[in-house]
């Protein structure tokens, strides 16, 4: 299993908390290599919490 090199800080925090690191989504990468239909997409988002 490979781990995402750009997720270093997140994976470091996860390991400090006793959690396993986040692996690379191999299926998503394979789908991109194979070619996704024009109607398909990937949505990325985040929530910012303010005190």
C-alpha positions in Angstrom: 0.0 0.0 0.0 1.4 3.4 -1.0 0.8 6.5 1.0 0.3 10.0 -0.3 3.6 12.0 -0.1 1.8 15.4 -0.1 -0.3 14.3 2.9 2.8 14.2 5.1 1.6 16.7 7.8 -1.8 15.1 8.1 -0.4 11.6 8.2 2.2 12.7 10.9 -0.7 14.0 13.0 -2.7 10.8 12.5 0.3 8.6 13.5 0.8 10.8 16.7 -2.8 10.1 17.6 -2.4 6.3 17.0 -4.3 6.3 13.7 -3.1 4.7 10.5 -1.9 7.0 7.6 -4.2 7.7 4.7 -3.4 5.6 1.7 -3.4 6.8 -1.9 -6.7 6.1 -3.6 -5.4 3.7 -6.2 -8.9 3.1 -7.7 -9.3 6.8 -8.3 -5.9 7.1 -10.0 -6.7 4.0 -12.2 -10.0 5.6 -13.2 -8.2 8.8 -14.3 -5.7 6.8 -16.3 -8.5 4.8 -18.0 -10.4 8.0 -18.8 -13.5 9.3 -17.1 -16.6 10.3 -19.1 -17.2 14.0 -19.6 -20.0 14.0 -17.1 -17.8 12.7 -14.3 -15.9 14.8 -11.9 -14.2 14.9 -8.6 -15.4 17.3 -5.9 -13.1 18.5 -3.2 -14.2 20.5 -0.2 -13.4 21.4 3.3 -15.1 22.9 6.3 -13.4 25.6 8.3 -14.3 25.8 12.0 -13.7 29.1 13.8 -13.8 29.4 17.5 
